[in-house]
Amino acid sequence: MPMAGSSLHSRCHRTIVAQAAAVKEGTSLTNNPAFKDSVPGSEGKSLSLDSLIGKQALVAFFYPKAGTSGCTVEAAQFREHQNQFEELGAQIVGISGDSPKDLDIFQKAQRLTYPLLADESGELRKAFGIEPMTRVTFVVDKAGKVIMSYQGPKGSDPKEHIKKSLEALKNQSGSSSGDGMANDASKAGQNAPTAGSMESLKNLPDDANASYTGAETL
């Protein structure tokens, strides 16, 4: 059996390219039985991706482990810009292999108000065709089609996932408002009381501006 880091010549169901996920842009995720089952998550709630796919835009970000530096930065950044995602009609969902209990702790510590799913079995990662313990973000439009699949280089800034997700949604909707992140502070309410633009991330509160140096191994 091939190992998780095997080459492109390994068996089909393990095939992965270093900078891209197996589910490509343009792929339709509607009516996929892999997404019909409910997955347990934080706050004792379960959610099936099928309940969202094809009904509204979806931003599904897979992250290695709750509480690590890069994952904390990424989750907090999604929190800071949640209002902007909602204005674009998108639901954010974070997915990792953590237990529901660990996700509860993470969600409360970071004041996250979007769902976190506990993909302990790895079935969702398998359905998307990505390896365990990797950071990959998918943006799915309202029709259920993948419009962005992003996996940055190893050690890259997790904040790029938020920036690229917003860009994908705006390009899809034909928005011409630039990166739009500078206005997030005035709209984000209690979730982002002092959030600034990507250019002024030094002003962001809490772990949203935690320093990330690529020190994580993932």
N, C-alpha and C positions, 0 to 999 in steps of 0.2 A: 504493500500500500504506500502511495507517495506521501511524503511529509508535507506539512503546511507550507514550507518555503520552496516546494518543488518547482521545476522549470515549466515553460510553456508546453513541453512535450509530455507532461504528466497527463493522467487520465482526464477526460473531458470535464467531469463534474468538479475537478479541482483546478481547472485552468484559470489563471488570472494574470493580467498584465500589471506591472509594478505601478503605473501611474493611472490606471483606469479600472473601473469595476466592470464585471461581466455584463450587467444590465446596462445597455447602451442608450444613449439619447435617441429618441424616436420609438423606443419600445413601449408597447401598450401593456399596462398592468391590470386592465379591467378583466373581470371574470377569471382571475387567476385563483385556483383553489388553495394555493399556498398562503393566501392572505385572508382566508375566510375565518380561520380559527382565532378566537380571542386570546390575547397574550396578557398575562398578569403584569401589573405595573405598580407604580407608586400610589399611595393613599388607598390601597386595597382595591383599586379599580382595574378592570381589564378592558382591552380595546382590540378590535380587529382592524387591520389596515383596510380591509375590504369595505368597512363602513365609511371610509373617507375617500377612497380611490374612485374617481369618476363622478364625485359629488362636489368636491371642492379641491382647490390646489393643496398640495401636500409637500412639506419639507421634512424629509426623514433623514436625520443625521445619526449615523452609527459612530460610536466613540469607544475607545478601548476599555476604560474603567473609570467609574465615578470616583471623584475625589482627587485624582491625579492632577498635576498642574495644568497640562494642556487641555484636559477634558473640562476642568473647572473654568478655564478661560473661555472655552468654546460655549459651554452651557450658559454661562453668565452673559456672553455676548448675544446669544439668541434671546435671552431674557430682555436685555437692554433694547433690542430692536423688534421685540414682539409686536408692538403696536403697528409698526410699519409693515410687517408680514401680514398682519390681520387686515390692514387697509388694502393690501394686494390680494385679499381673499384666500390666504394660505394658512393652513394649520401646521404648526411645528410639532414634531414628535421626535424625542430622543430615544435611541435604542442602544442597549449594551447587554453584556452577558452577566451583569450584576444581579443579585437577588432583589426581590421587592423590598425587603427590609433595608438593604443598603441604599436603594433608590430613594426610600422615604427620608433617610438621613441626608442624602445629597440634595434632594429637592428642598427640604426645609432649610438647610444651611445656606443654599444659594437663592432662596425665595423664588423658585421656578414655578410658573403658573401654567406651563404646558405639560402634556403627558410624557412620562418616562416609562418605557417598556422594558421588562426583564426577559430578554431573549436567552435564558439560561441554556436552552437546548441547542441554540444556534440555528434554529429552523428559519428564522427571518433572514439571517445572513446567507444561509444556503440558498434561499429563494431569490435573493438579489445577486447571488454569485460572488460574494466577497469573502475574504479570509477572516478568521478570528483575529481579534485584537488589532484591527485596522481602523483608520478614521476615514470614512467615506460619507458623502452627503448626496442625496438625490432630491431633485425638485421635480414634482409631477404636476402637470396642469390639470385643470378641472375636467378635461376629457379623459384623464387617466393615462396620458402619454408622458414619458420621461423627457423633460426638456433640459435637464442638467444632471450629469454624473461627475462628481469631482472627488479625486483623491490626490491631495498634494504630495510633494516629495517628502520622504521620511525626514522628520525634524522640522517641517515647515510650520509657519504660524497658523494656529487653529482659527484665528480670526478671518483668514481668507475664505473659510467656508461660509461665513455669514455674508461677507461682501459679494462673493460669487453667486450665492443663492438669491440675494436681492436683485443683482444684475439680471439674472436669468428670468425672474418673475417680471421685472420691468420691461425687458426686451420682448417677452412674450405678450405683454399687455400693450406694448407700443408706447410705454411711458418715455418721456424725454426730459425727466426732471433731474438728470444727473445721478449721482450716487444717492441723493436723497437722505443720507444718514444725518446730516447736520440738523434737520428738523425734528429728529426723534426725541430730543430732550423735552421739547414743549408738548409732546403728544403722549409720552410714555407713561404719565401718571405715576402711581406708586411703584411700578416695576422698574422705572428708569428715571429717577428724580433729577439726575444731573448728567444724563448721557449726552455726549457730543458726537461729532462726526468721526469718521474713521481717521481723519487728519488730526483730531484732538482727543484721541483715546486716552491721553494722559489724565484727562479730567473725569474719566468714568469712575464710579464708586466701586467699593468692595473688590471682588475678585475679577470683575469685568476687565480691569486693567492690570491684572497680575502679570508679572514679567514672564515671558516665555522664551527660553533660549534654545529650545530643541533638545533639552537635557533628557526628556523622556526617550525611552527606547522605541516608542511606537509613534 
